[in-house]
Amino acid sequence: MEFKELTTARYASRKYSDRKIDDESIELIKEMIRNSPSAVNVQPWKIKIINDGELKGKIAPYVFGGQTQVPSCSHLMILCANTDWDSHIEANIEYMKQAQVPEQNIKYYQMAVDGMFGRISADEKLAESEKNVYIAAASAAFGAKSLGIDSCIIQGFDVDKIISIFDLPSNITPTLIVTLGYAADSPTPKSRLPEDAIFF
């Protein structure tokens, strides 16, 4: 399926069939997410993938409108903003060295990171991380659809409850939930603004 077709065919599925997603497909989706773009390649996210019914049942009451799609989905992803950038930046630099990237390029990367993010506050760092999480969520949704798997991206949930359930550290903030499975509902007609209301 061409990407243009994916953008038309994908919709927010609210109910899923009993069919489960196989491990190979989940691995492919993970790889597509892993290859998502991010600002200066910081990749400021952590993602929890859940297929356990009991655990989905614990999460469902804290997802607004999620009483149908959360219990019925095959897999559920909790996409979290990760404000521990230093370890990711250090890993990037190490990978660049191993790949024998010229020292000048590595210095430029460090300058770019420092120039863009060297003086931002903790709140700004969280906001920047959350912006990047949305890119990863798009990769998950469209990547899944390319494999014939349906999804729903959910913003409305009790963040504090999710943090408590998983005992998450302070640098990890749940930002989006993506349910995955094979739809048992049908899409409604897609409603989108006309071009002249969007582009200027």
Rosetta blueprint (number, residue, H / E / L):
1 M L
2 E L
3 F H
4 K H
5 E H
6 L H
7 T H
8 T H
9 A H
10 R L
11 Y L
12 A E
13 S L
14 R L
15 K L
16 Y E
17 S L
18 D L
19 R L
20 K L
21 I L
22 D L
23 D H
24 E H
25 S H
26 I H
27 E H
28 L H
29 I H
30 K H
31 E H
32 M H
33 I H
34 R H
35 N L
36 S L
37 P L
38 S L
39 A H
40 V H
41 N H
42 V L
43 Q L
44 P L
45 W E
46 K E
47 I E
48 K E
49 I E
50 I E
51 N L
52 D L
53 G H
54 E H
55 L H
56 K H
57 G H
58 K H
59 I H
60 A H
61 P H
62 Y H
63 V E
64 F L
65 G L
66 G L
67 Q L
68 T L
69 Q H
70 V H
71 P H
72 S H
73 C L
74 S L
75 H E
76 L E
77 M E
78 I E
79 L E
80 C E
81 A E
82 N E
83 T L
84 D L
85 W H
86 D H
87 S H
88 H H
89 I H
90 E H
91 A H
92 N H
93 I H
94 E H
95 Y H
96 M H
97 K H
98 Q H
99 A L
100 Q L
101 V L
102 P L
103 E H
104 Q H
105 N H
106 I H
107 K H
108 Y H
109 Y H
110 Q H
111 M H
112 A H
113 V H
114 D H
115 G H
116 M H
117 F H
118 G L
119 R L
120 I L
121 S L
122 A H
123 D H
124 E H
125 K H
126 L H
127 A H
128 E H
129 S H
130 E H
131 K H
132 N H
133 V H
134 Y H
135 I H
136 A H
137 A H
138 A H
139 S H
140 A H
141 A H
142 F H
143 G H
144 A H
145 K H
146 S H
147 L L
148 G L
149 I L
150 D E
151 S E
152 C E
153 I E
154 I E
155 Q L
156 G L
157 F E
158 D L
159 V H
160 D H
161 K H
162 I H
163 I H
164 S H
165 I H
166 F H
167 D L
168 L L
169 P L
170 S L
171 N L
172 I E
173 T E
174 P E
175 T E
176 L E
177 I E
178 V E
179 T E
180 L E
181 G E
182 Y L
183 A E
184 A L
185 D L
186 S L
187 P L
188 T L
189 P L
190 K L
191 S L
192 R L
193 L L
194 P L
195 E H
196 D H
197 A H
198 I H
199 F L
200 F L
